[in-house]
Amino acid sequence: MGFKYFLPLLLLSLLVANCASRPLYRLPSEAKHATKKPLQTSRPYNLAHRGSNGELPEETAPAYMRAIEEGADFIETDILSSKDGVLICHHDVNLDDTTDVADHKEFADRKRTYEVQGMNMTGFFTVDFTLKELKTLGAKQRYPFRDQQYNEIKNPVFINQQVKWADGKKFEDKFVETLEKYGYKGSYMSEDWLKQPIFIQSFAATSLVYISSMTDSPKLFLIDDVTILTEDTNKTYAEITSDAYLDYIKPYVIGIGPWKDTIVPVSNNRLMTPTDLVARAHSRNLQVHPYTYRNENQFLHLEFNQDPYLEYDYWLNKIGVDGLFTDFTGSLHNYQELKSPLPQQQ
């Protein structure tokens, strides 16, 4: 993940926020049926992970539009930068897994090795291509077992290291300028926010703290496997899910977005005893939006018997989260319409 944004259905996952005390509000997991608003607020959010990328290549306009058609509440789009400083929607800092860059002989000399989050990574990187060059690449499905017939055409610490803007601004500055240009503003559930709902997300807490004085749009802190070091500190995600760190980050964010195995550990593809992370977040009035929910059997734990509806039921009703990042927005929408249909518009 990284920056993320798109039209009224949007979830900004970037990078990136000093702010006043945060008002309390009802957590989506605790909300009862209410009057439907332009953005539904009566049940947990359906968060389209890079669009409906279980069906169409991720971070493409068709994947975003399909997710809208299928009833997503937000479209999660990751924001990176090109060599010439243009913000683009792409998840990985490299292009290898989701584009046909390797087939473009004219770019063969662009392969590089960079240090990314403490490890050496070799490949073709967005920061070595101009926007014009990136537009010549075709997008493709990340997983070979997914439908390939539609193939066509975030990391703030890395981007700030590799891309320099002439005015001396940072990636985060450019990102907020883009939001303001298109009218995205307002605290969570404010009148302005409900007109154009958005969440700003990042795995880098320092980035969220940095932009908090620039925009009051709601922010979520993304959390990876507890053993991994954060991209902006020398701490593991185990350290930054402590009570002390949740108390520190609470004034800047309205929620967290953990990898689902951080909430419920897994061993031999079986669920273990859930941690208390959701309870500790909810006790601080922080929403919890875990990732990523996928329909294919290789991603479903044994308890769910190859049925994604059983997985949705477990997470929404037993664990009690406030939203799910899914590659299959249509199936999550259908499940929610079956179990908790929205009130009919008058």
N, C-alpha and C positions, 0 to 999 in steps of 0.2 A: 504494500500500500504506500501512499504518499499523499500528495494534494488530491482533492477530489471535488469536482463540481459539474453542474449541468442545470439547466432550466429550473422551473419551480420544483421539480423532483430532483433533489440534489443532495449530495452528501459530502462534501469536500474532504478529501483526505490528502493532506499535504505534508507535510513537513512540520511544518511549523510548530505565543502569546504571552501590566500591573493593573489590576482591576479592583473595583469596589466589591463589597460583599455580595454574594450571589443569592438572589431570591429563591425561596423554596417553591416547588411546583410538584404536581402529582407525577409519579413515575409511570411511564406507559404500561408497565407490567401490572400496576395496581389500578389502572383506570377501568371504570365500568362503562357500559354503553352510554354515549352522550350524543348531543346534536352533532351531526356530521359537519365538518368544516371543509374548506377547499383541500386542506391536508387532513386526512383522517387522524384523529388523536384518541380514538376510543379503544385501540388495541396496539400491541407491540408492532414496531415498524418492520416493514418488508424492505430490506436494503439490497438493491441489485448490485452484486459484487462485480464491478467493472462492466456493468450492463448485464444482459441475460447471456452470459458467456458460456453457459452450458450448451447453448444452441448455436451461437454465432461468435466469431472471433472477438476476444475481449478488447475493450477500449476503442470500439468502432461505432460510428453513428448507427448502423443497423442493430448492434447489440443494445445500445441505449434505447432506441425506439422500440425494439421488441419488449424490453423491460417495462416501458411505459404502457404499451398495449396490454401487457399481462398483469398490470395492477400494482407495480412497485410504488412504494411511498417515496423512496429516494433512489437516485442513481449515484453510485459511488464511482468517481473517476479519479485516477491518480494523475498528479501534475508533475511533470519534469520540465527540463529546458533543453532547447537545441543549442548548437554551438553559437549561433548568432543571437542568443538571449530571448528567443520566442518560447512562451510557455506552451507545452503540448500535453495531450492526454496519453499517457503510457505508464505502465506499471514498473517494469524492470528498468534499471539504469542501462542495461545493455539491450540489444535488439535481437539477439540470437534465437530465443525460444518462440517469439511471437511475430516475427517478420521473415521475409525471404531474403534478407540482406546477404546471406552466404552465396546466393545465386547471382549477385551483382558483381561481376568481375571488376567493374570500374572502381569498386570500393575495397578491393582486396587488401590494399595497403593501409586501411583504416583500423585493422585489428590492433588492439592495445591491451596492456595489462595494467590495471589500477588497483590500489588498495581500497576496498569498499567494506566499511564496517569491520575493520581489523583483519580482513582476509584478502589475499590476492585474487583478482577475478580477470580472466582473459576473455575478450570478445569484441564485439562492435558496440560502441556506446553512443547514446543519444547526443552527448556533449561534443562529439567529434563530427557531427553532421549538421549542416544548415537545415532550416525548415524546407527549403526548396528540394534539397537532397532527400530528406525524409519522406517527402511526398511521392518520391519515385518508388518507394518500397511497398510491397504488398503485405497485408496482415495475414496471419494464419492461426489456426487453433493451437493452443499450448499442448494439449494432450492428444496423442495420435489416435486414441480410441473414440474421440469425439468426431462428429460430422465435419469432414474437411471440404465439402462442396462449396462452402461460402467464403473460403479464404480469399482475401483481397487487402488492398489497404482498406522522484519522491525522496526522493532521498535528499533532504535539504542540506545536510552536511556535505555530501559529495558534490551536489550542484554548486554550492557556494565555493567549494575548492576549485572547481574546474571552469566555471563560467563567471566572467567579470563584466558587469554592466558599465557603460561609459560614465554614468552619473554617480558611480560609487555605491549604488544601492545593492541590497541583497535579494536573494530569491524570494524571501518572505515579503519584502517591500513590493516587489513586482506583482506578487500574487494578490496582495491586498488591494493594490491599485486596480487590478483587473476586476476584482469583486465590486469595488466602488463604481467602476465604469459601467457595470451592468446592473447596478442598483441593489446589490445584496447587502443588507444591513439589518440591525435590530437584534436584541437579545431574544433568547428562547421564549416562544409563545407570545412575543410582542406583536402588535399590529403590523409593523414593518416586516417582521420575520415571517409571519403567516402569509404575507403576499408573495414572498419568494423564499421558501424555507431552504435552509442550508445548514450543514454541520461542517466544521473544519476539523480535520483529524491529522494526527501525526504520531509516529513512533518516537519522535524527538521532543521531549518535554521542554527543553530550552527554546525550541522554535515556537511552541504554543505560548510560552510565557512572553517571548519577544513580541508576538503580534497582539497580545491581549490589550496593549495600550493603543493599538491602531484600529481595532474593530471589536465591536461587542457581539458579533455573530457567535453562536454557541460552538464550543470546541470539545473534542473528545480525544483522550489520550489512548493511543493504541499500545497493546502489550503483546509481546512475542513469548516464545517458550522461556520458562523461568531461568534456564541455564545460559541464555544468550545475553551478550553485552549490548546495552543500548548504543545507538549510533552516535550519541552526543555526550555520553558520560562513560566512566569506567565501571559502572554498576551493572549488575545483572537485573533482569526483569523480576527476579525473586526479591531483590532488595527494594525495587521501586513499586512493589505491590504490598509493602509493609504498611502498617497503620500510620506510621510517621510520615511516609511519603504520600499516602493518600490524603492525609491532612494538609500536607504542603501543596499538592497540586489542586486540591478542591476549589480554591478561589478562582482558578483560571479555566476550569472545565466544567461541563455539565454531565460528563460521564466518561466511561472507559470502554475500550474495544479490545478485549483479550482474545487470544487464540483459544478456541474452545477446550483444548486439552490442558490449558492452564487452569481452567475452572474445574473440569472433571478429568483427572489423569487417566491414561489408557495404558493397559499392559496386555500384550498378545491380542490386540484388537478387541479387548473387553474393557468396559468402563470400570473404573475403580471408585472409591469413596469420594464424593465431591468435596472440594475445598470450601472454605468459608468466604471466598473472594466476593461472590455476589452479595452475601449478607453484609459484609463489611462495606462494600460500595453503597448498597441501599441504605445502610445506617447513616451514611453521609449525604443521602439524597443524590447520589450519583447514578445515572443510568448505566446499564451494562448491555453492550451490543457485541456479542461474540462472533467470530468468523472461523471457517467458512463452511457452509452447508451445501453438500453436493449429492445429487441423486444416485450416482453410480455406485454399484455394490462395493467397489474397492475402497470407497470413502465412508461406507456405512459400517458402524461397529456391529458386532455379532448380535447384541441385544435387540437390534432394530429389524432383524430378519429381512433384510433387503427392502425395507419399506421406509421411504423418507418421511411419510406422515407420522410414523412412530417416533422418529427422531425429532420432528417438530414438536410433537406432543410432549416429549420428555423435557425439552429445553424450555418451552413456553409455559408449561403447566406444573412441572416438578421443580425445575431449577428456577423458573420465574424471571427470565431475562426480559429486556425491554425492546429488543429488536434482534433480527438475525441477518447476517450477511450471507446471501445465497447466490449460487451460480444459476439457479433455476427459479426465477421469480414467479413464474406461472404456477408451479406446483405449491409453493408456499402460499400464494394468494388463494388458490383453490382450497387448500387446507383451512385457511383462516375463514374463508367464506362458508365453509361447511361447519366449522366449530364455533365461530363468533362473527356471524355476518354483520356487516355495517348496517346502521339504520337506513331505511329507505328515504331518499330525498322527497320532500313534499312538492 
